[in-house]
Amino acid sequence: MPAETPVSPLPPLPPVARPGDPVSALDTPTLVLELDAFERNVARLQAACTAAGVALRPHAKAHKCPDIALAQVAAGAVGVCCQKVSEAWPFIAAGVRDIHISNQVTGANKAAMLAELALHAELSACVDHPAQIEALAQALQARGARLNVLVEINVGQDRCGVTGADAALALVELIQAQPLMRFGGLQAYHGKVQHMRTRAERAAVAGGAARIAAEVKAALEARGVVVERITGGGTGSVEFDLAGGIYTEIQAGSYALMDADYQRNDWDDAWRFEQALFCASRVTSIGDGTRSVLDAGLKSLAVDTGLPTVAAVGLAYVAANDEHGILRSEGGRLPGLDELVMLAPGHVDPTMNLHDEIVAIRAGRVEAIWPISARGLSR
């Protein structure tokens, strides 16, 4: 019998792109970052915050990418926010040294993770219940770590946070009684305002949130509590957050990349950030000629806030299936087989969480490939 032909080891999965490749050579679907637009977005908001005397702490949950965070810090940001404890891990590993966990941490496991991280970076976290303080205190004692703790107040979203100065003061006193904790200030974040469509709506709600924060701050200071930091705000409300004079720190995240939902807001031109993030896709079928079928569907694009938009004029992305997206013409030419199509995701944050890497491009060529290292880290 003839000898069996030896089977060679399976090679690694080919990369979606290599530095120096033309954009036309991208494998798809993959996320693409237009570096020129990204850098302009980063510089614009940093300049506005600096001019207002307010710190910028971009929210890393929007991108989950340490290279993006390091670019923001290099431009002047004081650090970043992370929404979950595990999400902070790759940012600290990459050299980000000041991180705010803009969320409540409950239970022994999460508290232990946070205490470990507090040995490696300047950390702060939020509380809105005494049990959270107790869990954190035990974990900090076990590791000999220190933590800045902020009290989150409910400024109108009715999600997390205590209501009123008395409830806030009760937590402040518990924090101050812990030897390894330091009261770091207040978190006053209103998420719903970010996507209210008109500027008038956003101005009114953002103003109301700032007034609540100011009232709590004044009441605490009247009782001898120093409130040195009020953190909150976001991409959709930042023009009002900076003008109000209440926030000392802005948590905007999406501004650096943007998405189709944010682009639906009514903006003053001075505050309209550029679309820098796209999902590159290719046409895999043209059916009967009345549509183009793309290789980017639900596993590549989050559609919770609506379908993506198409960069090319006159085309509409009308349906998302697991592995396919369907384009129809709205006066534009339907792309042909294997043609590259750029899509602006409907919602940036969960879209980033669907991908392992982002291809950074400039002037039509790949400049770098950045890992989305915090993808899936939701503990």
C-alpha positions as CSV (number, residue, x, y, z in Angstrom):
1,M,0.0,0.0,0.0
2,P,1.3,3.5,-0.8
3,A,2.4,5.5,2.2
4,E,0.0,8.2,3.4
5,T,0.8,11.7,2.4
6,P,1.8,13.6,5.5
7,V,-0.5,16.5,6.5
8,S,1.3,19.7,7.2
9,P,0.3,21.8,10.2
10,L,-2.5,24.3,9.6
11,P,-1.0,27.8,9.2
12,P,-2.2,30.7,11.2
13,L,-5.3,32.5,10.1
14,P,-4.3,35.2,7.6
15,P,-4.5,38.8,8.8
16,V,-7.3,41.1,7.5
17,A,-4.6,43.5,6.4
18,R,-0.9,44.4,6.8
19,P,0.6,47.8,7.3
20,G,1.2,49.4,3.9
21,D,-1.6,47.6,2.2
22,P,-4.0,49.6,0.1
23,V,-7.5,49.9,1.6
24,S,-8.8,48.0,-1.5
25,A,-6.9,44.9,-0.3
26,L,-8.7,44.6,3.1
27,D,-10.4,41.3,3.9
28,T,-13.9,41.8,5.2
29,P,-15.9,42.4,7.3
30,T,-13.5,44.4,9.5
31,L,-13.5,47.7,11.4
32,V,-11.7,50.6,9.9
33,L,-10.6,53.8,11.6
34,E,-9.9,56.9,9.5
35,L,-7.0,58.3,11.4
36,D,-7.2,61.8,10.1
37,A,-10.8,62.2,11.2
38,F,-10.1,60.4,14.5
39,E,-7.2,62.7,15.3
40,R,-9.3,65.8,14.5
41,N,-12.1,64.6,16.8
42,V,-9.6,63.9,19.6
43,A,-7.9,67.3,19.2
44,R,-11.2,69.2,19.0
45,L,-12.7,67.9,22.2
46,Q,-9.5,68.1,24.1
47,A,-9.0,71.8,23.0
48,A,-12.6,72.6,24.1
49,C,-12.1,70.9,27.6
50,T,-8.7,72.6,28.1
51,A,-10.2,76.0,27.2
52,A,-13.0,75.5,29.7
53,G,-10.6,74.3,32.4
54,V,-12.3,70.9,32.6
55,A,-10.5,67.6,32.6
56,L,-11.3,65.1,29.8
57,R,-11.5,61.4,30.8
58,P,-12.7,59.6,27.6
59,H,-14.9,56.6,28.1
60,A,-13.0,53.5,26.9
61,K,-16.1,51.4,26.8
62,A,-16.8,53.1,23.5
63,H,-13.7,51.6,21.8
64,K,-12.2,49.0,24.2
65,C,-8.8,49.6,22.4
66,P,-5.7,50.6,24.4
67,D,-4.0,52.2,21.4
68,I,-6.9,54.6,21.1
69,A,-6.8,55.3,24.8
70,L,-3.1,56.0,24.7
71,A,-3.6,58.4,21.8
72,Q,-6.3,60.2,23.8
73,V,-4.0,60.5,26.9
74,A,-1.1,61.7,24.7
75,A,-3.4,64.5,23.4
76,G,-4.1,65.6,27.0
77,A,-6.7,63.4,28.6
78,V,-6.2,62.7,32.3
79,G,-7.0,59.0,31.9
80,V,-10.0,57.0,30.8
81,C,-13.2,55.6,32.2
82,C,-14.0,51.9,32.1
83,Q,-17.5,50.6,32.8
84,K,-16.5,47.2,34.1
85,V,-13.6,46.1,36.3
86,S,-12.2,43.4,33.9
87,E,-12.4,46.0,31.1
88,A,-9.7,48.0,32.8
89,W,-7.2,45.2,32.8
90,P,-5.7,45.6,29.2
91,F,-5.6,49.4,29.6
92,I,-3.5,49.2,32.7
93,A,-1.3,46.5,31.0
94,A,-0.8,48.9,28.1
95,G,0.3,51.8,30.4
96,V,-2.9,53.8,31.1
97,R,-2.3,54.8,34.7
98,D,-5.5,56.6,35.8
99,I,-8.8,54.8,35.4
100,H,-12.2,55.6,36.7
101,I,-14.6,52.6,37.0
102,S,-17.8,54.6,36.2
103,N,-20.1,51.9,37.7
104,Q,-21.0,50.2,40.9
105,V,-18.9,47.3,42.0
106,T,-20.7,44.6,44.0
107,G,-19.7,41.3,45.5
108,A,-16.4,39.8,46.8
109,N,-15.1,38.7,43.4
110,K,-15.4,42.1,41.7
111,A,-14.1,43.9,44.8
112,A,-11.0,41.6,44.9
113,M,-10.4,42.3,41.2
114,L,-10.6,46.0,41.7
115,A,-8.3,45.9,44.8
116,E,-5.7,44.1,42.7
117,L,-5.9,46.7,40.0
118,A,-5.6,49.5,42.5
119,L,-2.1,48.3,43.3
120,H,-1.1,49.0,39.7
121,A,-2.8,52.3,38.8
122,E,-4.7,55.2,40.2
123,L,-8.2,54.0,40.4
124,S,-11.6,55.3,41.4
125,A,-15.0,53.6,41.4
126,C,-18.6,54.5,42.2
127,V,-21.0,53.5,45.0
128,D,-24.6,54.1,45.7
129,H,-25.2,51.6,48.6
130,P,-23.5,50.8,51.9
131,A,-23.0,47.2,51.0
132,Q,-20.7,48.2,48.1
133,I,-18.5,50.2,50.5
134,E,-18.3,47.2,52.8
135,A,-17.3,44.8,50.1
136,L,-14.7,47.2,48.7
137,A,-13.3,47.9,52.2
138,Q,-12.7,44.2,52.9
139,A,-11.0,43.7,49.5
140,L,-8.8,46.7,50.0
141,Q,-7.8,45.6,53.4
142,A,-6.9,42.1,52.1
143,R,-4.6,43.5,49.5
144,G,-3.4,46.7,51.3
145,A,-4.6,48.8,48.4
146,R,-6.1,52.3,48.3
147,L,-9.1,53.5,46.3
148,N,-10.8,56.8,45.5
149,V,-14.5,56.3,45.9
150,L,-17.2,58.5,44.3
151,V,-20.8,58.7,45.2
152,E,-23.1,58.4,42.2
153,I,-26.2,60.6,42.3
154,N,-29.3,60.2,40.2
155,V,-29.5,63.2,38.0
156,G,-32.6,62.2,36.1
157,Q,-31.9,58.9,34.3
158,D,-33.4,56.8,37.1
159,R,-30.8,54.1,36.7
160,C,-27.9,54.1,39.2
161,G,-27.3,56.7,41.9
162,V,-28.7,58.0,45.2
163,T,-31.3,60.7,45.3
164,G,-30.6,63.8,47.3
165,A,-27.9,65.2,49.5
166,D,-28.9,63.3,52.7
167,A,-28.4,60.0,51.0
168,A,-25.2,61.1,49.4
169,L,-23.8,62.4,52.8
170,A,-24.6,59.0,54.5
171,L,-22.4,57.3,52.0
172,V,-19.7,59.9,52.2
173,E,-19.5,59.4,55.9
174,L,-19.1,55.6,55.5
175,I,-16.3,56.2,52.9
176,Q,-14.5,58.6,55.2
177,A,-14.6,56.0,58.0
178,Q,-12.6,53.5,55.9
179,P,-8.8,54.0,56.3
180,L,-8.0,52.7,52.7
181,M,-10.7,54.8,51.0
182,R,-10.8,58.4,50.0
183,F,-14.0,60.3,49.1
184,G,-13.2,61.3,45.5
185,G,-16.3,63.3,44.6
186,L,-19.5,62.8,42.7
187,Q,-20.6,61.0,39.6
188,A,-23.5,62.8,37.8
189,Y,-24.1,61.0,34.5
190,H,-27.2,61.2,32.4
191,G,-27.1,58.7,29.5
192,K,-30.5,59.3,28.0
193,V,-29.7,62.9,27.2
194,Q,-26.9,61.9,24.8
195,H,-29.3,60.7,22.1
196,M,-32.1,63.2,22.4
197,R,-32.4,64.5,18.9
198,T,-32.7,68.3,19.3
199,R,-30.2,70.6,20.9
200,A,-33.0,72.2,22.8
201,E,-34.0,68.9,24.4
202,R,-30.4,68.1,25.3
203,A,-29.7,71.6,26.7
204,A,-32.7,71.3,29.0
205,V,-32.0,67.9,30.3
206,A,-28.3,68.4,30.6
207,G,-29.0,71.6,32.5
208,G,-31.3,69.9,34.9
209,A,-28.7,67.2,35.6
210,A,-26.1,69.9,36.3
211,R,-28.5,71.7,38.7
212,I,-29.0,68.5,40.7
213,A,-25.3,67.9,40.9
214,A,-24.7,71.5,42.0
215,E,-27.4,71.3,44.7
216,V,-25.9,68.1,46.1
217,K,-22.4,69.6,46.0
218,A,-23.6,72.7,47.8
219,A,-25.4,70.8,50.5
220,L,-22.3,68.5,51.1
221,E,-20.0,71.5,51.3
222,A,-22.3,73.2,53.7
223,R,-21.7,70.2,56.0
224,G,-18.0,70.5,55.7
225,V,-17.5,67.9,52.9
226,V,-15.0,68.9,50.1
227,V,-16.3,67.9,46.7
228,E,-13.3,68.3,44.5
229,R,-14.5,66.3,41.5
230,I,-17.8,66.0,39.6
231,T,-17.6,63.6,36.7
232,G,-20.1,62.9,34.0
233,G,-21.3,64.3,30.7
234,G,-21.0,62.7,27.3
235,T,-20.7,63.3,23.5
236,G,-24.2,64.4,23.0
237,S,-24.3,66.9,25.9
238,V,-20.7,68.1,26.1
239,E,-21.3,71.5,24.8
240,F,-23.8,72.1,27.6
241,D,-21.7,70.3,30.2
242,L,-18.7,72.5,29.6
243,A,-20.7,75.7,29.5
244,G,-22.5,75.0,32.8
245,G,-19.5,75.3,35.0
246,I,-20.5,72.3,37.3
247,Y,-18.5,69.4,35.9
248,T,-14.8,69.2,36.6
249,E,-14.4,66.1,34.3
250,I,-16.1,65.0,31.1
251,Q,-16.6,61.3,30.3
252,A,-17.4,61.6,26.6
253,G,-16.6,58.4,24.6
254,S,-18.2,58.2,21.2
255,Y,-16.8,61.5,20.0
256,A,-13.6,60.0,18.9
257,L,-15.2,57.5,16.5
258,M,-18.9,58.4,16.2
259,D,-21.8,56.3,14.8
260,A,-24.9,56.6,12.7
261,D,-27.2,57.2,15.7
262,Y,-25.2,60.1,17.0
263,Q,-25.2,61.5,13.5
264,R,-29.0,61.6,13.6
265,N,-28.8,64.2,16.4
266,D,-29.2,67.9,15.6
267,W,-25.8,69.5,16.2
268,D,-24.3,73.0,16.3
269,D,-21.6,72.7,13.6
270,A,-18.9,73.5,16.2
271,W,-19.9,70.3,18.1
272,R,-20.5,67.9,15.2
273,F,-17.7,65.3,15.3
274,E,-16.7,63.4,12.2
275,Q,-17.5,59.9,11.4
276,A,-14.2,58.1,11.8
277,L,-15.3,54.5,12.4
278,F,-16.5,52.3,9.5
279,C,-17.1,48.6,9.0
280,A,-15.5,47.6,5.7
281,S,-17.7,45.0,3.9
282,R,-17.8,43.4,0.4
283,V,-20.5,42.4,-1.9
284,T,-20.9,38.6,-2.0
285,S,-24.1,38.4,-4.2
286,I,-26.1,40.6,-6.4
287,G,-29.2,38.4,-6.5
288,D,-31.5,39.5,-9.4
289,G,-29.8,42.8,-9.8
290,T,-32.1,44.8,-7.5
291,R,-29.9,44.5,-4.5
292,S,-26.3,44.0,-3.3
293,V,-25.7,41.5,-0.5
294,L,-22.8,42.3,1.9
295,D,-20.8,40.1,4.2
296,A,-21.5,42.3,7.2
297,G,-24.6,41.5,9.2
298,L,-25.6,41.1,12.8
299,K,-22.3,39.4,13.8
300,S,-20.4,42.5,12.6
301,L,-22.6,45.4,13.4
302,A,-24.8,46.3,16.4
303,V,-28.3,47.4,15.2
304,D,-29.9,48.2,18.6
305,T,-30.1,51.9,17.7
306,G,-30.8,51.3,14.1
307,L,-29.2,50.0,10.9
308,P,-25.9,51.3,9.7
309,T,-25.6,53.9,7.1
310,V,-23.7,53.6,3.8
311,A,-20.8,56.0,3.2
312,A,-21.6,56.1,-0.6
313,V,-24.5,58.5,-1.5
314,G,-27.7,57.0,-2.8
315,L,-27.5,53.6,-1.1
316,A,-29.4,52.2,1.9
317,Y,-28.6,49.3,4.2
318,V,-32.1,47.9,4.6
319,A,-31.8,44.5,6.4
320,A,-29.3,42.7,8.6
321,N,-29.1,39.0,8.9
322,D,-26.6,36.9,10.9
323,E,-23.9,37.0,8.1
324,H,-25.5,39.2,5.5
325,G,-26.5,42.8,5.0
326,I,-28.8,43.9,2.1
327,L,-28.3,47.2,0.1
328,R,-30.9,48.8,-2.0
329,S,-30.5,51.8,-4.3
330,E,-31.9,55.1,-3.4
331,G,-30.7,56.7,-6.6
332,G,-27.2,55.5,-6.4
333,R,-25.4,52.7,-8.3
334,L,-25.5,49.3,-6.6
335,P,-22.0,48.0,-6.1
336,G,-21.0,44.8,-7.9
337,L,-19.5,41.5,-6.8
338,D,-16.5,41.9,-4.4
339,E,-16.8,45.6,-4.4
340,L,-15.8,47.3,-1.1
341,V,-18.5,49.1,0.8
342,M,-17.9,51.3,3.9
343,L,-20.7,51.3,6.6
344,A,-21.1,53.7,9.5
345,P,-22.3,51.4,12.4
346,G,-25.5,52.3,14.1
347,H,-24.0,52.1,17.6
348,V,-20.3,52.3,18.2
349,D,-19.9,50.6,21.6
350,P,-21.4,47.2,21.0
351,T,-20.0,47.1,17.4
352,M,-16.5,47.5,18.7
353,N,-17.2,44.6,21.1
354,L,-17.9,42.3,18.1
355,H,-14.4,42.6,16.6
356,D,-10.9,41.6,17.6
357,E,-9.0,44.4,15.9
358,I,-9.4,47.7,14.1
359,V,-7.5,48.7,11.0
360,A,-6.2,52.2,11.2
361,I,-5.9,53.8,7.7
362,R,-4.6,57.1,6.3
363,A,-4.6,58.4,2.8
364,G,-5.9,55.1,1.4
365,R,-3.4,52.8,3.1
366,V,-3.2,50.7,6.2
367,E,-1.0,52.4,8.8
368,A,-1.5,50.1,11.8
369,I,-3.7,47.3,13.1
370,W,-4.8,47.8,16.7
371,P,-6.2,45.0,18.9
372,I,-9.5,45.6,20.6
373,S,-8.0,44.0,23.7
374,A,-11.0,44.7,26.1
375,R,-13.5,43.0,23.8
376,G,-15.7,40.7,25.8
377,L,-14.4,41.8,29.2
378,S,-17.7,42.6,30.8
379,R,-17.2,41.3,34.4
